């Protein structure tokens, strides 16, 4: 180790040279490079320098530990011969030891401080010597400082970069040509994945790159440049995309806009009693590249989400149409059709009328749960007393019941404003209900007694439905008040339900007609018969033969004219036969 250290090159201190002259800046710089070169050469010639220095350090540390141990033993020896007597107690002996050690510790501390001051003085001398070597003329120093400052300013403001131009449009400046090429590759990959077009490539003939010096603030990040390139190509764009049940619906480039629109949509169904509101569908917002055709303005997005998946379906009435033919064509019931068109007369259908066939279905389904408190009626129980003077199925109230009252707290669920569920979470009875007393008939019903349900009057096919029609018969009504069931001459015709025959005979355009009063508000007509079987005043049961099919009266062929009334009001057979 001593040999290596002895071989280490040394330099003469220029400060000790009485004939020295002030060094120029270039000479000082050359001196520094010579010293650095000398040190590197020494390190290369002695690669084991670090190992030897480490070994020397370890040996030095061991020597110091040995010295400290010796000092501790010396202190202990001195404590035994001090004027303080030894104590048999360990705590007292320990105190005496530290008390006797204080002077020596103070002396060691003073010595260390003195050595540190000497080292600082030596360092100060070396610094003064160094600065004496670089004595420069003030003008040279000032010029050098200004040059360095100017260079630093220029380097802080300007940098080397590459400007990209696509099809004549300036896309901005990036750090290098390689950054431009990388952005093009990324844009191609994004576009291929988004459009599902593996053949897509950016037209390199339209892309021009120029290298130069630019202001640092002009240089865009690679991400910003990529977005600028995608915008210029106009095929895909980084946007916020709304998915409904996994289906991509709309997109916008404005962050948070979709969240606000969805929140406003739910808010439209909420009240002060709302405890929860959510969508039935799986609604998700993702930030991703998307086909630009999905990007819309916010007003149109709000209109779409507040509208429907399917547009409202309408039908314009033509000659010969009826509610039943239209409903049958679209696979819905007449009642449903009537409910969707409350402003139309169910007995009159005019050519040119526009009917709603299907209601619009909301695009998003909002569930709103409200906590409601209200007073509710409590149903009363019913007690029955058998009465042999009344037919089976007949009831008579002798003492009406009275509803009780209860204070109710409930969670009410609405779907798009329509109540779908009511969950009672608490109920306090305010008053008890009063039981209703009823008489219940036990007398066996006669066969002719109406059952309340209707059967098909005859076999055949329907040739004309209830409603407006074109008969082709001079003087015939264009509004058909029944259904026509066609079959062969003499086909049996049966009572649709039990009741009393109130007419059996010839009646103008009906030809041979049978009327049955079913005793429950219903009356049925059976017209155009070839012959009559049931007589006026006769009680007939459901399914009993009452006539045979013919073409009497105002008729163009053998059929049964089946007409129905309820409480003296004309109704369609569809009311009791919804499937026809």
C-alpha positions as CSV (number, residue, x, y, z in Angstrom):
1,X,0.0,0.0,0.0
2,X,2.8,2.4,0.9
3,X,4.5,1.5,-2.3
4,X,1.4,2.3,-4.4
5,X,0.9,5.6,-2.6
6,X,4.5,6.5,-3.2
7,X,4.0,5.8,-6.9
8,X,1.0,8.1,-7.1
9,X,1.9,11.1,-9.2
10,X,2.2,14.4,-7.4
11,X,2.2,17.9,-8.7
12,X,4.2,20.9,-7.6
13,X,2.1,23.6,-5.9
14,X,2.2,26.6,-8.2
15,X,1.6,28.9,-5.2
16,X,5.1,28.0,-3.9
17,X,6.8,29.2,-7.1
18,X,8.1,32.7,-6.6
19,X,8.3,33.3,-10.3
20,X,4.7,32.3,-11.1
21,X,2.5,34.6,-13.3
22,X,-1.3,34.7,-13.4
23,X,-2.8,31.9,-15.5
24,X,-5.2,32.4,-18.3
25,X,-8.5,30.7,-18.5
26,X,-7.3,28.4,-21.3
27,X,-4.2,27.4,-19.3
28,X,-6.2,26.7,-16.2
29,X,-8.6,24.5,-18.3
30,X,-5.6,22.7,-19.8
31,X,-4.1,22.1,-16.3
32,X,-7.4,20.6,-15.1
33,X,-7.5,18.2,-18.1
34,X,-3.9,17.2,-17.4
35,X,-4.7,16.4,-13.8
36,X,-7.8,14.5,-14.7
37,X,-5.8,12.5,-17.4
38,X,-3.1,11.7,-14.9
39,X,-5.5,10.5,-12.3
40,X,-7.3,8.2,-14.8
41,X,-3.9,6.8,-15.9
42,X,-3.0,6.1,-12.3
43,X,-6.3,4.3,-11.7
44,X,-5.9,2.2,-14.8
45,X,-2.4,1.2,-13.8
46,X,-3.5,0.2,-10.3
47,X,-7.0,-1.5,-10.6
48,X,-6.6,-2.9,-7.1
49,X,-6.4,0.6,-5.6
50,X,-9.9,0.3,-4.1
51,X,-9.3,-3.0,-2.5
52,X,-6.1,-1.9,-0.9
53,X,-7.6,1.3,0.4
54,X,-10.5,-0.7,1.8
55,X,-8.1,-3.1,3.6
56,X,-6.1,-0.1,4.9
57,X,-9.4,1.5,6.2
58,X,-10.3,-1.8,8.0
59,X,-6.9,-2.0,9.6
60,X,-7.2,1.7,10.6
61,X,-10.6,1.0,12.2
62,X,-9.2,-2.0,14.1
63,X,-6.3,0.1,15.4
64,X,-8.8,2.8,16.5
65,X,-10.9,0.2,18.3
66,X,-7.8,-1.2,20.0
67,X,-6.8,2.3,21.0
68,X,-10.2,3.1,22.4
69,X,-10.2,-0.2,24.4
70,X,-6.8,0.7,25.8
71,X,-8.0,4.1,26.8
72,X,-11.0,2.6,28.6
73,X,-8.7,0.3,30.5
74,X,-6.4,3.2,31.4
75,X,-9.3,5.2,32.6
76,X,-10.5,2.3,34.8
77,X,-7.0,1.9,36.2
78,X,-6.8,5.6,37.0
79,X,-10.2,5.5,38.7
80,X,-8.9,2.9,41.1
81,X,-6.1,5.1,42.2
82,X,-8.2,8.3,42.4
83,X,-9.1,10.1,45.5
84,X,-12.6,8.6,45.3
85,X,-12.8,5.4,47.2
86,X,-14.1,2.3,45.5
87,X,-17.7,1.3,46.3
88,X,-19.1,-2.1,46.7
89,X,-22.2,-1.0,45.0
90,X,-22.3,-1.3,41.2
91,X,-24.3,1.8,40.6
92,X,-22.0,4.0,42.7
93,X,-18.9,2.5,41.0
94,X,-20.4,3.2,37.6
95,X,-21.0,6.8,38.7
96,X,-17.5,7.2,40.0
97,X,-16.1,5.8,36.7
98,X,-18.0,8.3,34.5
99,X,-17.2,11.2,36.9
100,X,-13.5,10.5,36.7
101,X,-13.7,10.1,32.9
102,X,-15.1,13.6,32.3
103,X,-11.7,15.5,32.4
104,X,-10.2,13.1,29.9
105,X,-13.3,13.3,27.6
106,X,-13.1,17.1,27.7
107,X,-9.4,17.0,26.8
108,X,-10.1,14.6,23.9
109,X,-12.9,16.9,22.7
110,X,-10.7,20.0,22.8
111,X,-8.0,18.1,20.9
112,X,-10.4,17.1,18.1
113,X,-11.7,20.6,17.8
114,X,-8.2,21.9,17.5
115,X,-7.4,19.4,14.7
116,X,-10.6,20.4,12.8
117,X,-9.7,24.1,13.0
118,X,-6.2,23.2,11.6
119,X,-7.8,21.3,8.7
120,X,-10.1,24.2,7.9
121,X,-7.1,26.5,7.9
122,X,-5.3,24.2,5.5
123,X,-8.4,24.0,3.2
124,X,-8.7,27.8,3.2
125,X,-5.0,28.1,2.3
126,X,-5.5,25.7,-0.6
127,X,-8.5,27.7,-1.9
128,X,-6.7,31.0,-1.7
129,X,-3.8,29.4,-3.6
130,X,-6.3,28.1,-6.3
131,X,-7.9,31.5,-6.8
132,X,-4.6,33.2,-7.0
133,X,-3.8,30.9,-10.0
134,X,-6.8,32.1,-11.9
135,X,-6.4,35.8,-11.7
136,X,-8.0,37.2,-14.8
137,X,-8.5,40.6,-16.1
138,X,-12.0,41.9,-15.1
139,X,-13.0,42.4,-18.7
140,X,-12.1,38.9,-19.6
141,X,-14.0,37.6,-16.6
142,X,-17.1,39.6,-17.4
143,X,-17.1,38.6,-21.1
144,X,-16.7,34.9,-20.1
145,X,-19.6,35.2,-17.6
146,X,-21.8,36.9,-20.2
147,X,-21.0,34.2,-22.8
148,X,-21.8,31.4,-20.4
149,X,-25.0,33.1,-19.4
150,X,-26.0,33.6,-23.1
151,X,-25.3,30.0,-23.9
152,X,-27.3,28.8,-20.9
153,X,-30.2,31.1,-22.0
154,X,-30.2,29.8,-25.5
155,X,-30.0,26.2,-24.4
156,X,-32.9,26.8,-22.0
157,X,-35.1,28.3,-24.8
158,X,-34.3,26.4,-27.9
159,X,-33.8,22.7,-28.8
160,X,-33.4,20.5,-31.8
161,X,-36.7,19.0,-33.0
162,X,-38.7,17.9,-36.1
163,X,-41.8,19.6,-37.6
164,X,-44.4,17.3,-39.2
165,X,-46.7,18.4,-42.0
166,X,-49.6,16.1,-43.3
167,X,-51.3,17.0,-46.5
168,X,-50.3,20.6,-46.2
169,X,-51.4,21.0,-42.6
170,X,-48.9,21.7,-39.8
171,X,-49.2,19.1,-37.1
172,X,-46.6,20.6,-34.8
173,X,-43.1,19.9,-33.6
174,X,-41.9,16.8,-31.8
175,X,-38.5,15.9,-30.4
176,X,-37.2,13.9,-33.4
177,X,-38.0,12.1,-36.7
178,X,-38.1,8.9,-34.7
179,X,-40.9,10.3,-32.5
180,X,-42.9,11.1,-35.7
181,X,-42.4,7.6,-37.1
182,X,-43.4,6.1,-33.7
183,X,-46.6,8.2,-33.6
184,X,-47.5,7.1,-37.1
185,X,-47.1,3.4,-36.2
186,X,-49.2,3.9,-33.0
187,X,-52.0,5.7,-35.0
188,X,-52.0,2.9,-37.6
189,X,-52.4,0.3,-34.8
190,X,-55.1,2.2,-33.0
191,X,-57.1,2.8,-36.3
192,X,-56.9,-0.8,-37.4
193,X,-58.1,-2.1,-34.0
194,X,-60.9,0.5,-33.8
195,X,-62.2,0.2,-37.3
196,X,-61.5,-3.6,-37.5
197,X,-59.5,-2.9,-40.7
198,X,-56.2,-4.8,-40.7
199,X,-55.2,-3.2,-44.0
200,X,-55.2,0.4,-42.9
201,X,-52.0,2.4,-43.3
202,X,-51.2,6.2,-43.1
203,X,-50.4,7.6,-46.5
204,X,-46.7,8.4,-46.0
205,X,-46.5,10.4,-49.3
206,X,-48.6,13.1,-47.6
207,X,-46.4,13.2,-44.5
208,X,-43.4,15.6,-44.5
209,X,-40.9,15.9,-41.7
210,X,-38.3,18.8,-41.3
211,X,-35.6,18.9,-38.7
212,X,-34.5,22.2,-37.2
213,X,-34.0,24.3,-34.1
214,X,-37.3,25.3,-32.3
215,X,-38.4,27.0,-29.2
216,X,-38.8,24.4,-26.4
217,X,-42.4,25.5,-25.8
218,X,-43.3,24.6,-29.4
219,X,-42.3,21.0,-28.9
220,X,-45.3,18.8,-28.2
221,X,-45.3,15.6,-26.3
222,X,-45.6,12.3,-28.3
223,X,-49.1,11.8,-26.9
224,X,-50.3,15.2,-28.0
225,X,-48.8,14.8,-31.4
226,X,-50.5,11.4,-31.8
227,X,-53.9,13.0,-30.9
228,X,-53.2,15.8,-33.4
229,X,-52.5,13.2,-36.2
230,X,-55.6,11.1,-35.4
231,X,-57.7,14.3,-35.5
232,X,-56.2,15.2,-38.9
233,X,-56.9,11.8,-40.3
234,X,-60.5,12.0,-39.1
235,X,-61.2,8.3,-38.8
236,X,-60.9,7.7,-35.0
237,X,-60.7,9.9,-32.0
238,X,-59.9,9.6,-28.3
239,X,-63.2,10.1,-26.6
240,X,-65.5,9.2,-23.7
241,X,-67.8,6.4,-24.9
242,X,-71.1,5.3,-23.4
243,X,-71.9,1.6,-23.3
244,X,-75.4,0.3,-22.5
245,X,-75.5,-3.4,-21.8
246,X,-72.2,-3.8,-23.6
247,X,-73.5,-1.9,-26.7
248,X,-71.6,1.2,-27.8
249,X,-74.1,4.0,-28.0
250,X,-72.6,7.5,-28.2
251,X,-69.4,9.3,-27.5
252,X,-68.1,12.8,-26.7
253,X,-64.7,14.4,-26.4
254,X,-65.8,16.5,-23.3
255,X,-64.7,14.9,-20.0
256,X,-67.5,14.5,-17.5
257,X,-70.3,15.4,-20.0
258,X,-71.8,11.9,-20.1
259,X,-71.8,11.7,-16.3
260,X,-73.7,15.0,-16.2
261,X,-76.3,13.9,-18.8
262,X,-76.9,10.5,-17.0
263,X,-77.3,12.3,-13.7
264,X,-79.8,14.7,-15.2
265,X,-81.7,11.8,-16.7
266,X,-82.1,10.2,-13.2
267,X,-82.9,13.5,-11.6
268,X,-85.9,13.9,-13.9
269,X,-87.6,10.9,-12.1
270,X,-86.5,11.8,-8.5
271,X,-88.6,13.6,-5.9
272,X,-87.9,14.8,-2.4
273,X,-88.8,11.3,-1.1
274,X,-86.3,9.5,-3.3
275,X,-83.9,7.2,-1.3
276,X,-82.2,5.6,-4.3
277,X,-82.1,5.9,-8.1
278,X,-80.3,3.8,-10.6
279,X,-80.4,2.4,-14.2
280,X,-81.7,-1.1,-14.9
281,X,-79.3,-1.5,-17.7
282,X,-75.5,-1.9,-17.3
283,X,-74.3,1.6,-18.0
284,X,-70.5,2.2,-18.4
285,X,-68.4,5.1,-19.6
286,X,-65.0,4.2,-21.1
287,X,-62.2,6.5,-22.4
288,X,-60.9,4.9,-25.6
289,X,-60.4,5.5,-29.3
290,X,-63.7,5.3,-31.2
291,X,-65.0,5.7,-34.7
292,X,-65.8,9.4,-35.2
293,X,-69.3,8.5,-36.3
294,X,-70.2,7.9,-32.7
295,X,-69.1,11.4,-31.6
296,X,-72.1,13.7,-31.3
297,X,-72.9,17.1,-29.7
298,X,-74.1,17.0,-26.2
299,X,-77.6,18.2,-27.0
300,X,-78.2,15.3,-29.4
301,X,-76.7,12.9,-26.9
302,X,-79.2,14.0,-24.3
303,X,-82.0,13.7,-26.8
304,X,-81.0,10.2,-27.7
305,X,-80.8,9.0,-24.1
306,X,-84.1,10.6,-23.3
307,X,-85.8,9.0,-26.4
308,X,-86.3,5.4,-27.3
309,X,-84.5,2.4,-28.6
310,X,-87.3,2.0,-31.2
311,X,-89.2,4.8,-32.7
312,X,-93.0,4.9,-32.2
313,X,-94.8,2.7,-34.7
314,X,-97.9,4.2,-36.3
315,X,-100.5,3.0,-38.9
316,X,-102.6,5.0,-41.3
317,X,-106.1,3.6,-41.7
318,X,-107.2,2.4,-45.1
319,X,-110.5,1.4,-46.6
320,X,-111.8,-1.9,-45.2
321,X,-109.7,-1.7,-42.0
322,X,-111.0,-2.3,-38.5
323,X,-109.5,-2.3,-35.1
324,X,-109.5,-6.0,-35.1
325,X,-107.9,-6.4,-38.5
326,X,-105.2,-3.9,-37.6
327,X,-104.6,-5.4,-34.2
328,X,-104.4,-8.9,-35.7
329,X,-101.9,-7.7,-38.3
330,X,-99.5,-6.4,-35.7
331,X,-100.0,-9.2,-33.2
332,X,-101.6,-7.1,-30.4
333,X,-105.0,-7.2,-28.7
334,X,-107.8,-4.8,-29.5
335,X,-107.8,-3.6,-25.9
336,X,-104.1,-2.7,-26.1
337,X,-104.7,-0.9,-29.4
338,X,-107.6,1.0,-27.8
339,X,-105.5,2.0,-24.8
340,X,-102.8,3.4,-27.0
341,X,-105.3,5.5,-29.0
342,X,-107.7,6.9,-26.3
343,X,-108.7,9.8,-28.5
344,X,-110.5,7.6,-31.1
345,X,-114.1,6.4,-31.1
346,X,-114.0,2.6,-30.8
347,X,-117.2,2.4,-33.0
348,X,-116.0,4.7,-35.8
349,X,-112.7,4.3,-37.7
350,X,-112.1,6.7,-40.6
351,X,-109.8,6.3,-43.6
352,X,-106.7,8.5,-43.0
353,X,-106.7,8.1,-39.2
354,X,-103.2,7.6,-37.8
355,X,-103.1,5.0,-35.0
356,X,-100.3,4.3,-32.6
357,X,-99.3,0.6,-32.9
358,X,-96.5,0.4,-30.3
359,X,-95.5,2.8,-27.6
360,X,-91.9,4.0,-27.5
361,X,-89.6,2.1,-25.2
362,X,-87.2,4.3,-23.2
363,X,-83.5,3.8,-24.1
364,X,-82.5,3.8,-20.4
365,X,-84.7,2.5,-17.7
366,X,-84.5,4.5,-14.5
367,X,-85.5,2.9,-11.2
368,X,-86.5,5.4,-8.6
369,X,-87.2,4.2,-5.0
370,X,-89.1,6.5,-2.7
371,X,-89.8,6.3,1.0
372,X,-93.5,7.2,1.4
373,X,-95.7,7.5,4.5
374,X,-99.5,7.4,4.2
375,X,-102.7,6.1,5.8
376,X,-103.9,2.9,4.2
377,X,-107.2,1.1,4.3
378,X,-107.0,-2.3,6.0
379,X,-109.3,-4.9,4.3
380,X,-112.1,-6.3,6.3
381,X,-112.8,-10.0,6.6
382,X,-116.0,-11.6,5.2
383,X,-118.2,-14.1,7.0
384,X,-120.5,-16.3,4.9
385,X,-123.9,-17.7,5.8
386,X,-125.3,-20.5,3.6
387,X,-128.7,-19.7,2.0
388,X,-130.6,-22.5,0.2
389,X,-132.9,-20.0,-1.5
390,X,-130.0,-18.6,-3.6
391,X,-128.2,-20.3,-6.5
392,X,-124.7,-21.4,-6.1
393,X,-122.3,-18.6,-7.0
394,X,-124.7,-15.9,-5.8
395,X,-123.9,-13.7,-2.8
396,X,-125.8,-11.1,-0.9
397,X,-124.4,-8.6,1.7
398,X,-126.4,-8.4,4.9
399,X,-124.0,-6.3,6.9
400,X,-121.4,-4.3,5.0
401,X,-117.8,-4.4,6.2
402,X,-115.8,-1.3,7.2
403,X,-112.2,-0.8,6.3
404,X,-109.7,-0.3,9.1
405,X,-107.0,2.3,9.0
406,X,-103.2,1.9,9.3
407,X,-100.3,4.3,9.3
408,X,-97.9,2.8,6.7
409,X,-94.3,3.5,5.7
410,X,-93.3,1.9,2.4
411,X,-90.5,1.8,-0.2
412,X,-92.2,2.4,-3.5
413,X,-90.4,1.5,-6.7
414,X,-91.0,3.3,-9.9
415,X,-89.7,2.3,-13.3
416,X,-89.6,5.4,-15.6
417,X,-92.3,7.0,-13.5
418,X,-94.6,3.9,-13.3
419,X,-95.0,2.2,-10.0
420,X,-93.9,-1.5,-10.1
421,X,-93.5,-2.5,-6.5
422,X,-94.5,-1.4,-3.0
423,X,-92.7,-2.8,0.0
424,X,-94.2,-2.1,3.4
425,X,-91.4,-1.5,5.9
426,X,-93.6,-0.4,8.8
427,X,-97.3,-0.4,9.6
428,X,-99.2,0.9,12.7
429,X,-102.9,0.1,13.0
430,X,-105.0,3.2,13.7
431,X,-108.5,1.4,13.7
432,X,-109.6,-2.2,13.3
433,X,-111.7,-3.3,10.3
434,X,-115.4,-4.4,10.8
435,X,-116.3,-7.9,9.4
436,X,-118.8,-8.0,6.5
437,X,-121.6,-10.5,6.6
438,X,-122.8,-12.2,3.4
439,X,-125.4,-14.8,2.4
440,X,-124.0,-17.5,0.1
441,X,-126.2,-19.5,-2.2
442,X,-126.2,-23.3,-2.0
443,X,-129.1,-24.0,-4.4
444,X,-128.0,-26.0,-7.4
445,X,-127.9,-24.0,-10.6
446,X,-130.2,-25.1,-13.5
447,X,-128.5,-26.0,-16.7
448,X,-129.7,-22.9,-18.5
449,X,-128.3,-20.6,-15.9
450,X,-125.5,-18.4,-17.3
451,X,-121.9,-19.4,-16.4
452,X,-120.4,-16.0,-17.1
453,X,-118.1,-17.4,-19.7
454,X,-118.9,-17.7,-23.5
455,X,-118.3,-20.5,-26.0
456,X,-117.9,-20.3,-29.7
457,X,-121.3,-20.4,-31.4
458,X,-120.4,-22.6,-34.4
459,X,-117.6,-24.0,-36.4
460,X,-116.3,-22.1,-39.4
461,X,-114.0,-19.3,-40.4
462,X,-114.3,-15.6,-39.7
463,X,-115.0,-13.7,-42.9
464,X,-115.7,-10.3,-41.5
465,X,-114.7,-8.7,-38.2
466,X,-116.3,-6.0,-36.0
467,X,-115.8,-2.5,-37.3
468,X,-115.6,-0.5,-40.5
469,X,-115.7,-2.5,-43.7
470,X,-116.6,-2.4,-47.4
471,X,-119.4,-4.9,-47.9
472,X,-120.0,-4.5,-51.7
473,X,-123.7,-4.9,-51.0
474,X,-126.0,-2.0,-52.0
475,X,-127.7,-0.6,-48.8
476,X,-125.5,-2.6,-46.4
477,X,-123.9,-0.8,-43.5
478,X,-120.2,0.0,-43.9
479,X,-119.7,-0.5,-40.1
480,X,-120.1,-4.1,-39.1
481,X,-121.5,-4.6,-35.7
482,X,-120.7,-8.3,-35.4
483,X,-118.4,-11.0,-36.6
484,X,-119.4,-13.3,-39.5
485,X,-118.5,-17.0,-39.1
486,X,-118.9,-18.8,-42.5
487,X,-119.5,-22.5,-43.0
488,X,-121.8,-24.9,-45.0
489,X,-125.6,-24.6,-45.2
490,X,-127.3,-26.2,-42.1
491,X,-124.2,-26.0,-39.9
492,X,-125.4,-26.3,-36.2
493,X,-125.5,-23.1,-34.2
494,X,-125.3,-23.3,-30.4
495,X,-126.0,-21.0,-27.5
496,X,-122.8,-19.2,-26.5
497,X,-123.9,-19.3,-22.8
498,X,-127.0,-20.2,-20.8
499,X,-130.0,-17.9,-20.7
500,X,-133.5,-17.2,-21.9
501,X,-134.5,-16.9,-25.6
502,X,-136.1,-13.4,-25.9
503,X,-136.6,-13.5,-29.7
504,X,-136.9,-16.3,-32.4
505,X,-138.1,-15.4,-35.8
506,X,-137.6,-13.2,-38.9
507,X,-136.1,-9.7,-38.4
508,X,-135.5,-7.7,-41.6
509,X,-131.8,-7.7,-42.7
510,X,-131.0,-10.3,-39.9
511,X,-133.2,-12.9,-41.7
512,X,-134.1,-15.6,-39.2
513,X,-132.7,-14.4,-35.9
514,X,-132.3,-15.8,-32.3
515,X,-131.7,-13.5,-29.3
516,X,-130.6,-14.8,-25.9
517,X,-130.7,-12.8,-22.7
518,X,-128.0,-14.3,-20.4
519,X,-129.3,-12.6,-17.3
520,X,-126.0,-11.0,-16.4
521,X,-126.2,-7.9,-18.6
522,X,-125.1,-9.8,-21.8
523,X,-127.4,-10.4,-24.8
524,X,-126.3,-12.3,-27.9
525,X,-127.7,-12.3,-31.5
526,X,-127.5,-15.2,-34.0
527,X,-128.6,-14.1,-37.5
528,X,-129.1,-15.2,-41.2
529,X,-130.1,-18.7,-40.0
530,X,-131.7,-21.2,-42.5
531,X,-134.0,-22.6,-39.7
532,X,-134.7,-22.0,-36.0
533,X,-134.7,-24.6,-33.3
534,X,-135.1,-22.6,-30.0
535,X,-138.4,-20.9,-29.4
536,X,-139.1,-17.5,-27.7
537,X,-139.2,-17.9,-23.9
538,X,-137.3,-21.1,-23.9
539,X,-134.4,-21.4,-21.4
540,X,-131.3,-22.8,-23.0
541,X,-128.0,-24.0,-21.6
542,X,-124.5,-23.3,-22.8
543,X,-123.8,-25.3,-26.0
544,X,-127.5,-26.1,-26.7
545,X,-128.6,-26.2,-30.4
546,X,-130.7,-23.1,-31.2
547,X,-130.5,-22.8,-35.0
548,X,-128.9,-23.9,-38.3
549,X,-126.7,-21.8,-40.5
550,X,-128.1,-20.2,-43.7
551,X,-128.0,-17.0,-45.8
552,X,-131.4,-15.4,-45.0
553,X,-131.9,-11.6,-44.9
554,X,-129.3,-9.2,-46.3
555,X,-126.5,-11.8,-46.9
556,X,-124.2,-13.0,-49.6
557,X,-123.5,-16.5,-48.3
558,X,-124.0,-19.0,-45.6
559,X,-122.7,-17.7,-42.3
560,X,-123.7,-16.9,-38.7
561,X,-124.0,-13.2,-37.8
562,X,-122.8,-13.2,-34.1
563,X,-123.6,-9.9,-32.4
564,X,-123.1,-9.0,-28.7
565,X,-124.4,-6.4,-26.2
566,X,-123.5,-5.6,-22.6
567,X,-125.8,-3.4,-20.6
568,X,-127.6,-2.4,-23.8
569,X,-124.3,-1.2,-25.4
570,X,-122.9,-2.8,-28.5
571,X,-119.5,-4.6,-27.9
572,X,-117.1,-6.6,-30.0
573,X,-116.8,-10.4,-29.6
574,X,-113.2,-9.7,-29.1
575,X,-114.1,-8.5,-25.6
576,X,-114.9,-12.1,-24.7
577,X,-112.9,-13.9,-27.3
578,X,-109.5,-12.0,-27.2
579,X,-107.7,-14.5,-29.4
580,X,-109.9,-14.2,-32.5
